[in-house]
Amino acid sequence: MRDTFYLNLSTAENLGIGLFKYALYPAQRFIITNATLANILEYPSKIALKKERLEDFFVNEDERGTFFAILRREGRVRFFEARFRTKKGNKRWVAITASALMDKRKREYVEGIIEDISTHKATEEALERKSSFLQELLDNIPDAVYFKDKENKIIKVNHFYAKGVGLEPEEIIGKTDFDFYPKDLAQKMHDDDKYVLNTGNPIVGKIEKNLLPDGSWSQVITTKIPMHNGGGEVIGTMGITRDMTEYANFEQSQLSMLVNAVSALAKALEMHDPYTFSHTHRVARVAQRIGKALGWKEDKLLAMKLAGELHDVGKIGIPLDILNKPGSLTDVEYRLVQEHVLKCYELLKDFRFPFPLAEIIYQHHERLDGNGYPQHLKGDQILFEARVLAVSDVLEAMTHYRPYRQALGLEVALDEIRAGRGTKYDPQVVDTVFDLVNNNGSDFLDT
């Protein structure tokens, strides 16, 4: 059966598509058209349109050649997009669906429909321009930007991301983090993506380390947000990762300079009073042990180390005959000794550490019930690090020799912090100390 268009002219005029029958051989002319086709091509009437040749409407010669080549080869063309030139000289996008026919007298014809798709193409081109603009924008962002689907497969990346993994963008599409990063690191990234997909909540400003293709590590900060469809369903994730390696190295360098600077204070304390220096060194070690048991990271452990080593540096200004007095101190002498926390705070407050070092030390003689000094802070007013330092200071002081008494021993020290649990000393810190003692025995303070 021939695939042809049977035109009912009584209804053809009311259709929203152009209909035509066109003679190819021996003559080249329109035999049948409808008013819609005349309107599409901006002709005043069907009669005027019949004088034109189909070939002459094509703006582009390649499009014309391709259309007729497919028609001759396959006998039909389906939704062939081309630009047509109208009677008024405008250029209009059309889609042609047509079939080649031959009658008994060997006359060749083309029957088909022509649809005006100019609006559709304008929308498509606008979207393409937006997409091109978006890609250009993404490619000029000095951060890795990437989009993933619900299976965490990469569907789009920018130039910075592609450069980072050493591949072309098309080589990345369809892959996952497991194709580029070590398994443990890729699993963490995968878990973050799943969290965003499952909860719809973003992950903002997560600091992590990445292994680069050359085997070196970089420090990055990553934000991941959910992508939604029109119905509000989460269909994927978008991520932005910024390389912070240079900044992190600078920060580390600055921190090292600060540590070296305050270490000079500790050295001065050692020269002034070797006994107090030994005490602070041991307190720092105990505080770090407690911090590790609490699962603290390197920055907080460094804070405890420095706080322990420097918490008595304010005693530099106190005469040695008071610091090492074998008997009881007078009220005046005791108040003078108490001033060491303020003096230490004044020495350290202008050093810009990434943790409140001066405040930790300033509060290490405060107690939960408000009976400490110098500010009589209570409960959560006291920094948690200061609570760790307080217990560490008490443990070391009671288990070692003091100028005014012999060492009291670990059991007496444990009785003290047990009795003060929840009133003087933080319960979590006290419980952590007992866990450490149970696991390490009497070596707790010396290991």
C-alpha positions, 0 to 999 in steps of 0.5 A: 500500500502506498504511504500517501496523503489523501487530502480532503480539501473541505477540511484541509483549510482548517488544519494548523499544518501546511498540506501540499502535493508537489510535482517533481517530474516532468514539471516542478510545481505545487499541484495542491496546497492549503491556506495554512501553508500559504500563511506559513510562507507569507503568501497572499493566497494558495494561487500565488504559492502554486507558482513557486518551486519547493526547492527555492524555499530552502535557505541552506543548500546543504539542507535542500540537498540532504532533504531530496537525497533522503527522499530519493533514497528512502522514498520518505522523509520524517520531520526534516527540519530546515529553514525556509525563506518566505515571500516577505524575505523572512527566515522561518524554521519548518519541519517537513514530513513527505513521501515520494509517489509515482503514478501510472504515467510515470509522473513523480510527485511529493505529498506531505505536510509542512509545520511551522516550528519557528517558536519551538526552535526559538525556545530551543535556541534560547535554551541552548544559549542559556546552557552555553552561557551557564557552561561558560560561566561554570568554566570560568569559576576557579572551583570544581563544579559538578552535577550527579544523578541519583546513582551518583554518576557524574552528568556535568562538570566544568573545566576546572573539575576536568583539569583537576582529574586530567581528563576531558569532560566527555571522558568524565560523564557517567563515571563516579568518584570511585573512578578517580579517587582512592576507595576510602575517600570515594566512599566518604564522598559517596556517603555525603551524596547519599545523605543529600539525596536521602534527606534533601539537606545540603552539606555546606563548607565541609573541609576534606583532603583529596588525593591528586593524580600526581600523588600529592594531597590537597585540602579542599572545602566542599558544598553539596546541595540537592537538585529538584525536578518540577515536582520537588523530587530530589533527582541529583546533587550539585557540588562545588569544591574549592582548593584551600591548599595554599591557604591551609599551608599559609595558615599552618605557617602562621600557626607555627610562627605563633607556636614558636612565639609562645614557646619562648614564654614557656622557655622563660618560665623554665628559666625562672622556675624549673619546677613549675615548668615541669608541672606545666609540661606534665599537665599538657601531657595529661590534657592531651591524653584526655582530649584523645580519649574524647575523640578530639582532632589535631587542632583541639589537641594542639590547643590542650598542649599549648594551654597545658604548657602555658597555663602557669606562665603568668607565674613568671612575675611572682617571686620565687620565695612565694612560689617555692615557699614550704609553708602556708601562704598568707592571704596576700601571698595567695591572692598574688599567686591567683593573679597568675591567670590574669597575667597569663591572659594578658600575655596571650590575648593578642595572639590570634590562634584558631582556638581561644587559647588565652580564654582556656587558660584564663578559666582553668581555675573556674569551677562548675558551682561558681566557687572558682576564680577569677570570674566565678563562672558557672557551668556552661559559662566555662569553656569545655577545654578549660574544664579539661585543663582544670582536671588535668591540673588537679591530677598532676598537682596532687600526684606530684611533689609540691614545695609545701607538701609531699605527693598525695598519690593517684588514689587521693587525686581520683577521690578528689575529682570523684567527690567534685564530679558535677559540682567542681569538675565536668562529669564527662571529663571525670568519667574519661579520666577513670576510663583511662585509669582503668585501661592504663593503671597507675601509668596514666599520668606518665605515659 
